[in-house]
Amino acid sequence: MTPNFAVVHVNWQYGPNFRLWLPLFLLWVPAILLAPFILLALLIACLISGVRFWDCIASGWQLLCSLPGTDVRVATEGNKVSVRIL
């Protein structure tokens, strides 16, 4: 399953807090339109580095499908940032 939404939550110590929902599924439209160029660039990079093309495609797809459920939290000096991928 590919990621659909990302939730960014920012807590500032001396300012307003906000939560931003980012619809990641809207990124599929430009990705599909740019797919031939992305695949060509990936093929050239694989030829230069000596990595098998299909292994690279499989690894990228596995990485993309494992993103849902990712939860990253960073806190410093009273400020907090949280990113969740749904």
Secondary structure, DSSP 8 states (H G I E B T S, - for coil): ----EEEEEEE-TTS--EEEEEEGGGGHHHHHHTHHHHHHHHHHHHHHHT--HHHHHHHHHHHHHT-TT-EEEEEETTEEEEEEE-
